[in-house]
Amino acid sequence: MNFSGEIKREIVKDLPPKRCCMLSLLKGFLHTSGNISLDKGERSGFSFTSENERAAKYMLGIVEKLFAVPMTVAGAVRDPKHGRDKLTFLYRGECASEFAAEIASPHKCGDCNAYYVRGAYLGSGSCTLPTDGKKTGYHLEFLLKSKEDAEEMCDILSSLQLVGSILMRGEKFVVYFKSREAIADLLSVIGAEGALGTLESVSAEREESNQENRVLNCLSGNADRAATASAKQFVAFTRLKGKRLLPALDKTLADTLEARLEYPTLSLAELAEKLCVTKSCLNHRIRKLMKLYTETL
């Protein structure tokens, strides 16, 4: 199961505890994957389309619980991309206009907005996490039908201390989050604790991997700098020796020059060990030789 499915599976485990929260969840679902028609007469009612069997069954159960009425299957379309049927469910029976009005009305309970977001995620939400070998990062989004719907979604998220961004994709509008922290906050708000644990686990593994890469890059950078310094020393000492300055050097500097020429790939620490001196002492000698080389140019 992908991460989006893991979140949805958590959402459908339990029913909201209060009627107003149930209505808010249904409203969020219908705003993202269906319609609420407040027209009088035959066109009043509500409908939704879903390819997720678990989500559809859950929402049909909520409608039954709220209104004690069944929804009918109004159509089925094959989704070639995912290889599934998209089913459309519809209710336009007796009291349809009253039911639609109750769903569409504002709900004032302090938990209602969080349940609205739950329903919206069930309807059109998706979330991806970083994957090794792929250019994917943290991304959670809701797909909305209009700019007004997207702005309303952002207002509801804002009431929960969540700040979403809006972009247009084709004829749809997307409300999205790109940071791990924002996604973690949203999962906490909608009660997806298991998915939150998965997110934190992936984040910890990614941070550990990033830390290892930083260390390796640092070591690699240090190795590159050491190799460059060694190469410069080799060139300078070769030229000093070619100028026949070796006899004029004291023994410690002469030994250092000869050792570097004999072992051009050794690090400073390794060369110091060869000469039985400290790294600090060897560094002091090399600086003297490099200064002498510069003065002879």
Steps between C-alpha positions, in 0.01 A plus 500: 500500500630848414515777757184674371309175546643454849358839604157425350490161666552668836227757436235235431572296812254696716187707461492857634351507852245777434243567230643843417846349452354226281330765286827698475691192387234428239508864387879493454472175303224631272683831440803308367347199326133577447225759504240646733199634310270737686264540203139431575331211326652204318856635485539547875716257695863395502737263320860387499740307277771275640739230386592414858268221609586539867431876497174457305374236742592723796315802357193293410496386864514862619208599274302202632584596857406867450187472292400131505489495118704306242681661208464342157772426243450756225790403276832319460801607294819300448817685601766367257785667689435312824307206358199560724135590466390845615153466649257790534248486787195726513217593734202695364220341694246634746637779723802540268490881518481494883791255524709703255432820694604336827826375347579840347425701814784621725577275796622672815647219713869551577589170331297552182775661292741215572235254384438710189871462416472125559216481250685718249804275520284192443349672198807629317801495731837346422839499667848393391818459701863519384610182321856382448610531141211728404465880500204497737469704815232556762171592333138490616215643296124538461346535155215752479259589220518880522709784637220579746507142632879518533481829691230360729722199562790728592276693741397177673862386519598841639248457782697187593834688491590339166617717208444352154605643162289508183597424142302435184542165324308480175144600584534399866645678802743336740549584866835354602771468767868439423668485841528198727400709802179631338400151385569361848278770652219420257519125568485572871193724454308233307600226744714293262745399772624186323579695184667765715724228643590388147582859405725546804677170426568598138613844614742352757648261243535783250668728754743221593578442133548875443731519800707212364522674163609824667777313685611320183499826305702666773750215503514503123554877503778465755657220297484715187661793680772272642569352156521849347740619772713187458516552124606864545771394745627232262532749213669763720744256658590347163590846373697581818700183454554588134646835602766306696397663828490174689860516632432845642207378709536382855450126548142519633377699201696285255352182652151648479545597135632154408219327693229697322654421162524132592144480636295756303160342578535474878296730721674741733435269797631196313814685385562628855486141622757399240735774622430427867391857569172664601258622238547855631878475464471364146258774405748759628779351286284488189399865542871589515573306183200654317616848606848423370353382171296822467811713565691322220237562232 
